[in-house]
Amino acid sequence: MQHLLHVLQLSDASSFRDHTYINGESVYFPTGRVYGGQVIAQSLMAAAATVSSSRLPHSIHGYFIAPGDINQELLFDVESLRDGRSFSARRVNVTQSEGSILTAIASFQERGQEGVEFADPMPENLPDPESLMSAQQLMAPFAQHSAFADYYASRSPFDIRHVTPTIMLRNDAASAAKDSGKQMVWMRADGPVDASQTTHRAMLALGCDQIMMEPVLRRSGLSIATPGISFASIDHSMWWYRDIDISQWHLYVQDTPTAAHGRGLATAKVYSSDGQLAAVMTQEAMIRVPEAPKK
């Protein structure tokens, strides 16, 4: 966990005109590519470094342009777009030696502003997360045979526990038969996090990417372990409405409204354990499955 927090803090910044340049490194991911949730979270932290500490991130919208190499340094180019009385806007372009890998726009709002307020309620009568099998426990028996299983068993910085049947090892035939991608998942950091509220929000962005495209797979009758499957995030948007404590359990209420042309759209509402709707997010992903050989 300490290494992850170090990676999120990035390096010292240098500025030229309306741009701020910050370097960063990557955490391990079994694909050898930069993990999308990591670079979104780092982009948020890089943008926040150029904004008054009285303003918190309330949204970020990112497009993944190209795969990144975890062995190469990342360069975050933060452009200051506007600082108004209530909001600050920043554009972040993330590059490596081959060019851009992500471009994002983040917005920050002055703390303590009042206005309209309401929220969808959290589902009731859910099992306690401590009573559910964790992804660590589920994947541990397969860790010696799969880099992905080893990652979830021992290297993921998050404790993930599915309320609905997990699709980490096999598809959910019942959900597919009902044409449903609905799922619920408890998640928290796998250890205490003593950090700023901005860092907690960035860590939510990092963690959610581990499960965001699961509803699309679930509704399609697929699983993460489907032979030959490949998937990648295309874009990702998040909105924060209430404070996050990533050390505590959060419930992800997820769904997918549509998929076509090898692309699927996933949504999630994220509730704190006391029932507050803290964040909302969407992600579009590319999912490809090899065609069955023709007879």
KEKE-3310 file (N, C-alpha, C; in steps of 0.2 Angstrom, whole numbers, plus 5000, padded with zeros to 4 digits):
npx = (5004:5010:5019:5010:5004:5015:5018:5006:5009:5018:5031:5042:5036:5038:5036:5029:5024:5006:5007:5010:5023:5025:5033:5030:5029:5025:5014:5015:5007:5000:4999:5009:5007:5003:4992:4975:4967:4977:4983:4973:4970:4983:4983:4973:4979:4990:4984:4977:4988:4990:4980:4971:4972:4959:4950:4941:4942:4929:4925:4931:4936:4942:4951:4958:4971:4982:4991:5001:5018:5024:5037:5042:5045:5032:5025:5016:5007:5000:4988:4982:4966:4955:4952:4939:4927:4921:4925:4938:4947:4956:4967:4974:4988:4995:5010:5022:5037:5033:5022:5006:4996:4985:4972:4965:4952:4949:4939:4938:4930:4926:4926:4912:4901:4884:4867:4855:4851:4850:4848:4849:4844:4854:4854:4845:4847:4859:4872:4885:4901:4912:4908:4909:4917:4933:4942:4955:4955:4948:4956:4968:4971:4975:4986:4999:4998:4994:4996:4987:4979:4988:4991:4978:4977:4988:4994:4986:4980:4968:4954:4942:4925:4913:4895:4885:4886:4903:4912:4925:4931:4922:4908:4892:4879:4865:4863:4866:4856:4845:4847:4854:4866:4867:4876:4883:4896:4907:4921:4937:4952:4966:4971:4976:4973:4981:4979:4976:4960:4959:4968:4961:4950:4956:4961:4949:4946:4956:4954:4941:4943:4946:4935:4925:4921:4915:4900:4897:4903:4897:4883:4885:4887:4900:4917:4930:4940:4937:4943:4955:4949:4950:4952:4949:4950:4941:4936:4933:4924:4921:4912:4912:4902:4902:4912:4926:4932:4943:4948:4938:4923:4915:4901:4898:4886:4881:4879:4875:4869:4870:4878:4888:4896:4907:4910:4906:4896:4897:4891:4891:4886:4892:4892:4895:4898:4889:4878:4878:4877:4891:4899:4898:4900:4906:4910:4917:4921:4932:4929:4934:4931:4938:4932:4923:4930:4927:4917)
npy = (4994:5006:5008:5010:5022:5030:5030:5037:5050:5056:5066:5080:5096:5105:5121:5129:5143:5141:5128:5113:5101:5085:5070:5052:5036:5018:5005:4988:4977:4963:4962:4969:4981:4998:5001:5005:5011:5016:5026:5035:5039:5045:5055:5063:5067:5074:5085:5090:5095:5107:5115:5125:5120:5122:5117:5102:5087:5085:5079:5068:5065:5054:5048:5034:5032:5025:5009:5009:5007:4998:4999:5011:5028:5040:5055:5069:5081:5095:5106:5122:5127:5135:5145:5148:5157:5146:5134:5125:5120:5108:5101:5086:5078:5063:5055:5044:5037:5034:5042:5050:5042:5044:5055:5068:5077:5086:5092:5104:5108:5122:5119:5115:5121:5125:5118:5110:5094:5076:5058:5042:5028:5016:4999:4987:4975:4967:4955:4955:4962:4956:4943:4937:4928:4933:4941:4938:4926:4918:4917:4912:4898:4896:4904:4900:4896:4906:4923:4933:4928:4927:4940:4945:4937:4941:4953:4964:4980:4981:4975:4964:4959:4950:4952:4947:4932:4929:4933:4930:4917:4910:4910:4919:4911:4912:4925:4929:4922:4929:4941:4951:4962:4966:4968:4967:4973:4973:4984:4989:4997:4987:4988:5001:5019:5033:5048:5063:5069:5071:5061:5050:5050:5048:5036:5028:5030:5022:5009:5006:5002:4989:4981:4987:4984:4972:4970:4970:4959:4949:4951:4947:4933:4930:4928:4934:4924:4918:4909:4916:4928:4946:4962:4980:4996:5010:5023:5033:5040:5049:5055:5063:5065:5065:5063:5052:5037:5027:5017:5011:5000:5000:5000:4994:4996:4990:4990:4987:4996:4994:4986:4985:4982:4977:4985:4989:4997:5002:5005:5012:5015:5021:5017:5022:5013:5017:5020:5032:5039:5040:5042:5041:5033:5029:5018:5014:5000:4990:4974:4958:4942:4927:4920:4905:4891:4888:4874)
npz = (5000:5004:4993:4983:4987:4986:4972:4968:4973:4964:4956:4959:4952:4937:4928:4914:4905:4904:4907:4917:4922:4926:4932:4933:4939:4937:4944:4947:4935:4928:4914:4909:4904:4907:4920:4918:4928:4937:4929:4927:4940:4944:4935:4940:4952:4947:4941:4952:4959:4954:4958:4970:4987:4993:4985:4979:4969:4958:4946:4933:4916:4905:4891:4884:4875:4870:4873:4888:4894:4907:4912:4908:4911:4915:4909:4914:4907:4912:4909:4912:4912:4916:4931:4940:4951:4958:4952:4945:4931:4922:4910:4906:4898:4895:4892:4884:4877:4865:4862:4866:4879:4887:4888:4898:4906:4921:4934:4948:4963:4974:4991:5002:4996:4994:4989:4978:4984:4983:4982:4975:4985:4994:4990:5001:5015:5012:5012:5025:5021:5027:5028:5016:5002:4998:4984:4985:4992:4983:4972:4976:4975:4962:4959:4956:4943:4935:4930:4932:4942:4952:4954:4959:4970:4978:4976:4972:4977:4984:4993:4987:4986:4980:4980:4971:4961:4957:4942:4939:4937:4930:4919:4922:4920:4923:4924:4911:4904:4908:4902:4909:4917:4929:4945:4961:4972:4985:4991:4997:5002:5004:5017:5029:5025:5026:5021:5010:5006:4992:4988:4992:4984:4972:4973:4973:4960:4955:4960:4956:4942:4942:4942:4933:4920:4922:4922:4908:4903:4911:4907:4894:4894:4897:4905:4915:4913:4901:4887:4877:4877:4875:4882:4884:4892:4885:4887:4902:4915:4930:4944:4959:4974:4987:5002:5002:5010:5008:5015:5021:5018:5002:4992:4976:4965:4950:4932:4915:4901:4887:4873:4858:4842:4847:4858:4875:4887:4904:4920:4937:4953:4968:4985:5002:5017:5026:5019:5010:4994:4986:4974:4956:4941:4924:4911:4895:4886:4876:4870:4865:4858:4852:4837:4835:4827:4810:4804)
capx = (5000:5014:5022:5005:5003:5021:5017:5001:5011:5021:5037:5041:5033:5041:5030:5031:5017:5001:5008:5014:5025:5026:5034:5027:5031:5019:5014:5015:5001:5002:4999:5015:5005:5001:4985:4971:4965:4982:4985:4968:4971:4989:4981:4969:4983:4994:4979:4976:4994:4990:4974:4971:4970:4953:4946:4942:4940:4922:4924:4936:4934:4948:4951:4964:4974:4986:4994:5007:5023:5025:5044:5044:5042:5026:5025:5010:5007:4994:4986:4977:4961:4952:4951:4934:4925:4919:4927:4945:4947:4963:4968:4980:4990:5000:5014:5028:5042:5029:5017:5001:4993:4979:4971:4959:4950:4947:4937:4938:4925:4927:4923:4907:4896:4877:4863:4851:4854:4846:4852:4846:4845:4858:4850:4845:4847:4864:4877:4891:4906:4916:4905:4909:4924:4937:4945:4962:4954:4946:4961:4975:4973:4977:4991:5005:4997:4991:4999:4982:4977:4993:4990:4972:4978:4993:4997:4981:4980:4961:4950:4936:4921:4907:4889:4882:4891:4909:4914:4932:4933:4917:4903:4886:4874:4859:4862:4866:4849:4840:4849:4856:4873:4867:4880:4885:4903:4910:4928:4940:4959:4968:4976:4974:4976:4981:4981:4972:4954:4960:4971:4956:4946:4960:4961:4943:4947:4961:4951:4935:4944:4947:4928:4920:4918:4912:4893:4897:4905:4891:4877:4886:4889:4907:4920:4937:4944:4935:4949:4956:4946:4954:4947:4953:4946:4942:4936:4931:4921:4919:4909:4912:4897:4903:4919:4928:4937:4945:4950:4931:4920:4911:4897:4897:4880:4884:4874:4877:4863:4870:4884:4887:4902:4913:4910:4901:4895:4896:4889:4892:4885:4896:4889:4899:4895:4883:4872:4878:4879:4897:4902:4895:4905:4904:4916:4916:4927:4932:4929:4934:4932:4939:4927:4924:4932:4921:4918)
capy = (5000:5012:5009:5013:5029:5034:5031:5042:5057:5059:5069:5087:5099:5111:5125:5134:5146:5138:5120:5110:5095:5081:5064:5047:5029:5013:5000:4981:4974:4957:4963:4973:4988:5003:4999:5011:5015:5019:5032:5040:5042:5049:5061:5067:5069:5079:5091:5093:5098:5114:5119:5127:5115:5122:5114:5095:5085:5082:5074:5067:5062:5052:5044:5030:5033:5019:5006:5011:5002:4999:5000:5018:5034:5044:5062:5072:5088:5098:5113:5126:5129:5140:5145:5153:5158:5140:5128:5125:5115:5106:5096:5082:5073:5058:5053:5040:5038:5033:5047:5050:5036:5046:5063:5068:5084:5086:5098:5104:5113:5125:5115:5118:5125:5122:5118:5105:5088:5070:5053:5035:5024:5010:4992:4985:4968:4964:4952:4959:4960:4951:4936:4935:4926:4938:4939:4935:4919:4914:4916:4909:4891:4897:4909:4897:4894:4912:4929:4937:4925:4929:4947:4946:4933:4943:4959:4969:4984:4981:4969:4964:4954:4950:4950:4943:4927:4932:4930:4930:4911:4907:4915:4919:4909:4914:4932:4930:4920:4935:4947:4956:4963:4969:4965:4971:4971:4977:4985:4993:4996:4981:4991:5008:5024:5040:5053:5068:5068:5070:5055:5045:5050:5046:5028:5026:5029:5017:5003:5004:5000:4982:4978:4991:4981:4965:4969:4969:4952:4946:4951:4943:4926:4929:4929:4936:4918:4915:4908:4920:4935:4952:4968:4986:5002:5015:5029:5032:5046:5048:5061:5062:5069:5065:5061:5045:5034:5021:5011:5008:4996:5004:4995:4996:4994:4990:4988:4989:4997:4992:4984:4984:4983:4975:4989:4989:5003:5000:5010:5010:5019:5019:5019:5021:5008:5020:5021:5038:5038:5045:5043:5038:5032:5025:5016:5010:4995:4985:4967:4954:4935:4923:4916:4898:4889:4885:4867)
capz = (5000:5004:4987:4979:4989:4983:4965:4967:4975:4958:4957:4959:4946:4933:4925:4908:4903:4907:4908:4923:4920:4932:4930:4937:4938:4937:4948:4943:4932:4925:4907:4907:4902:4912:4922:4917:4934:4939:4926:4928:4947:4944:4931:4945:4957:4944:4940:4959:4961:4951:4960:4977:4991:4995:4980:4978:4962:4958:4940:4928:4910:4902:4885:4884:4868:4867:4879:4891:4896:4915:4913:4906:4915:4913:4909:4915:4905:4915:4906:4916:4907:4920:4938:4942:4958:4961:4949:4942:4925:4920:4905:4907:4893:4898:4887:4885:4872:4858:4862:4871:4881:4890:4889:4903:4909:4927:4937:4955:4966:4981:4997:5006:4993:4996:4984:4978:4986:4984:4980:4975:4991:4994:4991:5008:5016:5009:5016:5027:5017:5030:5027:5009:5000:4994:4977:4987:4994:4977:4967:4979:4973:4955:4959:4953:4936:4931:4933:4934:4948:4957:4955:4964:4976:4983:4974:4971:4983:4986:4995:4983:4988:4976:4982:4966:4959:4954:4935:4939:4935:4926:4917:4926:4915:4925:4923:4904:4902:4910:4899:4914:4919:4936:4950:4967:4974:4991:4990:5001:5001:5008:5022:5031:5021:5029:5015:5009:5003:4985:4987:4993:4978:4967:4974:4971:4953:4953:4962:4952:4936:4943:4941:4930:4914:4923:4920:4901:4903:4914:4902:4887:4896:4897:4911:4914:4911:4894:4883:4871:4877:4876:4883:4886:4893:4880:4891:4909:4918:4937:4947:4966:4977:4995:5003:5002:5015:5004:5020:5023:5013:4998:4988:4969:4962:4943:4927:4908:4897:4880:4870:4851:4838:4851:4864:4880:4892:4911:4925:4944:4959:4974:4991:5008:5021:5030:5014:5006:4987:4986:4968:4951:4936:4918:4907:4889:4885:4870:4872:4859:4859:4846:4834:4835:4821:4806:4802)
cpx = (5004:5017:5016:5004:5009:5020:5011:5004:5015:5028:5036:5039:5038:5035:5033:5024:5012:5001:5012:5016:5027:5028:5031:5030:5024:5020:5014:5008:5003:5002:5006:5014:5003:4993:4981:4969:4970:4983:4979:4969:4977:4987:4977:4974:4988:4990:4978:4982:4995:4984:4975:4968:4963:4948:4947:4940:4933:4921:4930:4934:4940:4947:4958:4966:4977:4989:5000:5012:5025:5032:5047:5041:5036:5027:5018:5011:5000:4993:4981:4972:4957:4951:4945:4932:4924:4923:4934:4945:4954:4962:4974:4982:4996:5004:5020:5032:5038:5023:5012:4998:4986:4978:4965:4958:4947:4945:4936:4933:4927:4923:4917:4902:4889:4873:4858:4854:4849:4851:4848:4848:4850:4853:4851:4846:4853:4869:4883:4897:4911:4914:4906:4916:4927:4940:4952:4961:4952:4952:4968:4976:4976:4983:4997:5004:4995:4994:4993:4979:4982:4992:4984:4973:4983:4996:4992:4980:4973:4958:4943:4932:4914:4900:4885:4888:4897:4909:4921:4935:4928:4912:4897:4880:4867:4858:4862:4859:4844:4842:4851:4863:4873:4872:4881:4892:4905:4918:4930:4948:4961:4974:4974:4977:4975:4984:4975:4965:4954:4963:4966:4952:4950:4961:4955:4943:4951:4958:4945:4937:4945:4940:4924:4917:4915:4905:4893:4898:4899:4885:4878:4888:4896:4910:4927:4942:4942:4941:4949:4953:4951:4949:4952:4948:4947:4941:4933:4929:4919:4916:4909:4907:4898:4910:4920:4933:4938:4947:4944:4928:4915:4907:4896:4891:4881:4878:4878:4870:4864:4877:4883:4894:4908:4914:4905:4901:4893:4895:4890:4890:4888:4894:4895:4895:4889:4877:4872:4881:4885:4900:4898:4900:4903:4911:4914:4922:4926:4933:4929:4935:4933:4933:4928:4926:4927:4922:4917)
cpy = (5006:5014:5013:5021:5034:5035:5037:5050:5060:5062:5077:5090:5104:5114:5129:5136:5143:5130:5119:5103:5091:5074:5059:5040:5024:5008:4993:4980:4968:4957:4966:4980:4992:5002:5006:5015:5019:5026:5038:5043:5046:5056:5066:5070:5075:5085:5094:5097:5106:5118:5120:5121:5116:5119:5106:5093:5083:5078:5074:5063:5060:5047:5040:5029:5027:5015:5009:5006:5003:5001:5007:5023:5037:5051:5065:5079:5091:5105:5116:5129:5135:5139:5151:5154:5151:5134:5130:5119:5114:5101:5092:5077:5069:5055:5048:5041:5038:5038:5047:5043:5037:5053:5063:5076:5082:5092:5098:5110:5115:5121:5119:5122:5121:5122:5112:5098:5082:5065:5046:5032:5018:5004:4990:4977:4964:4960:4956:4957:4955:4944:4933:4933:4932:4936:4936:4927:4915:4912:4913:4902:4891:4901:4906:4896:4900:4918:4933:4934:4927:4936:4948:4942:4937:4950:4965:4973:4984:4974:4969:4958:4955:4948:4945:4938:4930:4929:4930:4923:4908:4912:4914:4917:4911:4921:4933:4928:4925:4941:4953:4956:4966:4965:4970:4969:4976:4978:4990:4992:4991:4984:4998:5013:5030:5045:5058:5065:5067:5064:5049:5044:5047:5038:5025:5025:5023:5010:5001:5001:4992:4978:4981:4988:4974:4965:4968:4962:4948:4945:4947:4936:4925:4929:4931:4930:4915:4915:4912:4927:4940:4958:4974:4992:5007:5022:5028:5039:5044:5055:5059:5067:5070:5062:5054:5043:5027:5015:5008:5004:5001:4998:4998:4992:4995:4988:4990:4990:4994:4990:4983:4985:4981:4980:4989:4995:5000:5006:5008:5016:5016:5022:5018:5016:5011:5022:5028:5036:5043:5046:5039:5038:5028:5024:5012:5006:4991:4978:4962:4947:4932:4920:4909:4896:4886:4878:4866)
cpz = (5000:4997:4982:4980:4986:4976:4964:4969:4969:4960:4958:4952:4943:4929:4919:4905:4907:4908:4914:4921:4926:4930:4935:4935:4938:4942:4944:4941:4928:4917:4904:4904:4908:4914:4921:4923:4937:4936:4926:4935:4947:4940:4936:4950:4954:4943:4947:4961:4959:4954:4968:4981:4994:4991:4979:4971:4963:4951:4937:4922:4906:4896:4885:4876:4865:4874:4881:4893:4903:4916:4911:4910:4912:4914:4909:4913:4907:4912:4910:4911:4910:4927:4939:4949:4962:4959:4946:4937:4923:4915:4906:4901:4896:4892:4889:4878:4865:4857:4867:4873:4884:4889:4893:4904:4916:4930:4944:4957:4973:4986:5000:5003:4994:4989:4984:4980:4986:4981:4980:4982:4989:4994:4999:5008:5012:5014:5019:5023:5020:5029:5020:5007:4996:4988:4979:4988:4987:4972:4969:4976:4966:4954:4955:4946:4932:4934:4935:4941:4954:4959:4960:4970:4981:4981:4973:4978:4986:4988:4991:4985:4984:4980:4977:4964:4955:4947:4934:4936:4930:4924:4922:4921:4917:4923:4915:4901:4903:4906:4904:4916:4926:4941:4955:4970:4980:4989:4995:5000:5006:5013:5024:5026:5024:5024:5015:5006:4995:4984:4988:4987:4972:4967:4973:4964:4951:4955:4958:4945:4936:4941:4936:4924:4915:4921:4913:4900:4905:4909:4896:4888:4896:4904:4910:4912:4905:4890:4877:4872:4878:4878:4886:4887:4887:4883:4898:4912:4925:4939:4955:4969:4984:4996:5003:5007:5012:5009:5022:5017:5009:4994:4981:4967:4954:4939:4920:4904:4890:4878:4862:4848:4843:4857:4868:4885:4899:4915:4932:4948:4965:4980:4997:5012:5025:5025:5010:4999:4986:4979:4963:4945:4930:4915:4901:4888:4879:4873:4866:4861:4853:4843:4834:4828:4817:4804:4795)
residu = (MET:GLN:HIS:LEU:LEU:HIS:VAL:LEU:GLN:LEU:SER:ASP:ALA:SER:SER:PHE:ARG:ASP:HIS:THR:TYR:ILE:ASN:GLY:GLU:SER:VAL:TYR:PHE:PRO:THR:GLY:ARG:VAL:TYR:GLY:GLY:GLN:VAL:ILE:ALA:GLN:SER:LEU:MET:ALA:ALA:ALA:ALA:THR:VAL:SER:SER:SER:ARG:LEU:PRO:HIS:SER:ILE:HIS:GLY:TYR:PHE:ILE:ALA:PRO:GLY:ASP:ILE:ASN:GLN:GLU:LEU:LEU:PHE:ASP:VAL:GLU:SER:LEU:ARG:ASP:GLY:ARG:SER:PHE:SER:ALA:ARG:ARG:VAL:ASN:VAL:THR:GLN:SER:GLU:GLY:SER:ILE:LEU:THR:ALA:ILE:ALA:SER:PHE:GLN:GLU:ARG:GLY:GLN:GLU:GLY:VAL:GLU:PHE:ALA:ASP:PRO:MET:PRO:GLU:ASN:LEU:PRO:ASP:PRO:GLU:SER:LEU:MET:SER:ALA:GLN:GLN:LEU:MET:ALA:PRO:PHE:ALA:GLN:HIS:SER:ALA:PHE:ALA:ASP:TYR:TYR:ALA:SER:ARG:SER:PRO:PHE:ASP:ILE:ARG:HIS:VAL:THR:PRO:THR:ILE:MET:LEU:ARG:ASN:ASP:ALA:ALA:SER:ALA:ALA:LYS:ASP:SER:GLY:LYS:GLN:MET:VAL:TRP:MET:ARG:ALA:ASP:GLY:PRO:VAL:ASP:ALA:SER:GLN:THR:THR:HIS:ARG:ALA:MET:LEU:ALA:LEU:GLY:CYS:ASP:GLN:ILE:MET:MET:GLU:PRO:VAL:LEU:ARG:ARG:SER:GLY:LEU:SER:ILE:ALA:THR:PRO:GLY:ILE:SER:PHE:ALA:SER:ILE:ASP:HIS:SER:MET:TRP:TRP:TYR:ARG:ASP:ILE:ASP:ILE:SER:GLN:TRP:HIS:LEU:TYR:VAL:GLN:ASP:THR:PRO:THR:ALA:ALA:HIS:GLY:ARG:GLY:LEU:ALA:THR:ALA:LYS:VAL:TYR:SER:SER:ASP:GLY:GLN:LEU:ALA:ALA:VAL:MET:THR:GLN:GLU:ALA:MET:ILE:ARG:VAL:PRO:GLU:ALA:PRO:LYS:LYS)
# end
